[in-house]
Amino acid sequence: MKKIYSVLVENRSGVLCKVAGLFSRRCFNIDSLAVGETDDSAVSCMTIVSSGNERTIEQIEKQLNKKLDVIKVRTFDETQSISRELMLVKVKYNKNTRREIMEICEVMKASIVDMSKNQMMIQVCDTPERTKLFLGMLSSISIVEVARTGTLALTKCAESDN
């Protein structure tokens, strides 16, 4: 079972280390971790994706809530949220592969953001599953470097939300 934790924390040094330490000490796995300031510079949002059985998922939420620097923990699964991941991929190309790469980008709604004589950098902003699919489609081409943000997620909008 995979869960997404949206954790609002005080924006202070050492908070990330404390949260990561919690996962490490209890042997909980972190599939993805992304941290950034919210609209309030004193508060950061940590989006943590973790997997495990029901008991593990429950324990993670309880342990996060015990941390002093944690303001609020929200847990949701992939069906309750919209999630995205940003990925930059640098590939080598030649005249034989250039067209194929451009077609893959068009189909996957990816953008070529930089280019040289024999390399290009592609930007993808999509679901984690589609970014993985994109990498698979480029597997026959020479991938030079990949950078990914990790998953960012928010709960879906509800009609009662204002």
N, C-alpha and C positions, 0 to 999 in steps of 0.2 A: 504494500500500500504506500502510495506517495502522497505527501501533504506539503502544502505551502504555508509557511509561517510569515506573517507580516508583523514585525516587531518594532514598535516605536521605542527608541532609547534616547537617553540624554546624550547630546553630542559633545562627548568629552574623550580625551585620550585614554586608552586602555579598555574601553567598553567592548570593542570588537574582540580583543584578546580574552576578556572574561567570558564572552558568549562562546567563542570558539573553544575555549578551555572546558566549558561545560559539556560540549559535545564530545570532546576528546576524552575527558575523564570517564564518561559513561559509555564510551564506545559507540556513540550514535554517529551515523554517517551523514555527511553534508554532501548532497548531490550538486547543489548550487548555492552560492552566496553572493548577494549584491547589496551594497550599502551606499546610501547617499542622503544628503540633507533634504529635509522636507521644506515646505513654505516657511517654516520657522527655523532659523539657523541654529537654535538651541536644541533642536530635535532632529535625529536621523531616523531613517527607516531602513531596517535590515530585512531583506527578503531572503528567506532561507528555505530551500527545498530539501526535504529529507525523506527517507523511506524506511520502512520497518513494519513490524506487525502492529496490531491495534494497541497493545500495551506500550510498546516503544513510542508510538506517536503520542499517546496520552502522557507518558512520562516527560517527553520533550517539552510539551506545553506547560506542564506543572513546574518543571525545573526553570524554564524561562521566566515564568511569573514570579519566582522566588528572588530573582536577581534585583538588587537595589536600583541599578541604572535603567531597568526596564520600566517603561511607562505603561505600555499596553501590548498585549499579544492577541493577534487574530489568527485563526487557523481556518484554512479553506482548501478544498480539493480543486482539481483542474476544471471540473464542471461548473463550479461556483465563481470562477474567476476568468479574467482575460490576462493571459501571460504573453510576454514578448522577450526576445533575446536579441541583442545586437551582436553581429559578428562581422569582422573584417577578414577577408581571405586574400592573400597575395599568391598569384599563380604565374608560372612561366607559360608563355604561349609562342606559337610560331604561326606561319601563314596557314598551316593545315588545321590548327586547333582554335584559331581566333574566332571564326564564325560559330563553331560549336559552343564555345564559352558564352558568346553574346546571345545565342539562342537560349541557353540554359538560364541566363540572367533574365531574359525577357519572360520566359515561362514562370520563373520563380519570383518575379517582381523584385529582383536584386538590381543594384546600381553599380556601375563601374565608376569609381570615384577618383582613380589615379591611373596613369598609364605611362609606360616608357616603351622603348623599342621592342623589348622582349618580355616585359612583365606588366601585369595589371592588378589593381587592388579593387576588390568587389565588396560592397556593403550589403548586408542582409539584415533586415529587421522583421522578424517573424516569430512564430511559435517555436519553442525548443525542438519540437518534432520536425518542423519544416527546415530549420537550420541544419539539423542532422541529415535530412534528406538531401539538402543542397550539397553538403560535403560529399555525400555518397555519389551524387551525379558528377562531381568534379574528380572523383577518384582515379579516372583514367588519364587525367591531366596532371601535370607536375605542380603540386601544391608546395609553395615555398614556406608560407607562414600563416598561422591562424590565431586570431585574438577574439575572445568571446567575453561578453559582460556577465553572463549568468542570467538566470531568469528574474525578470521583474514582473510583478503581478498586482492587480487590484481586484476586489470583488466586483462582480457585474453590477450595473446600475439597476436599482429597483424603482418601481413606479412610486413608492412611498418616499424615496429619497428626495430631498429638496436641494 
